[in-house]
Amino acid sequence: MEMILLPKFQPSQPVAKKLTLELEYDPETNQYVAACPELDLATAGDREEEAVEDLVEAIQEYAQDYLERLDLFAGSPNRGAHLPLILLIASCVSIADIRKLLVAPSKRIS
């Protein structure tokens, strides 16, 4: 069994328990774009569900890559703050669990 030593981190803000799902249609490409701004990730697909599922897979792959190259990412100015979210994602047992972390922002009615 391989042991991973995690660097100490002090989140400056409370750790989010959810990830934002932004979903938009791009008329130029005729595709839906799904994005997770907290992790700077985005994917596209012909259907909404395809874009979202691709985003979930991208989140999972990013978390795996982050943990495999922890020294590089945790010390990076633009990726270091992702560590608490990566640990949250890594605690998920399945793709379905990762999907449950995604929450679309509620639309405000003016």
Helices and strands as residue ranges (DSSP letters): E 19-20, E 22-26, E 31-36, G 37-39, E 41-45, H 48-68, H 70-74, G 80-82, H 83-90, H 95-101, E 102-103
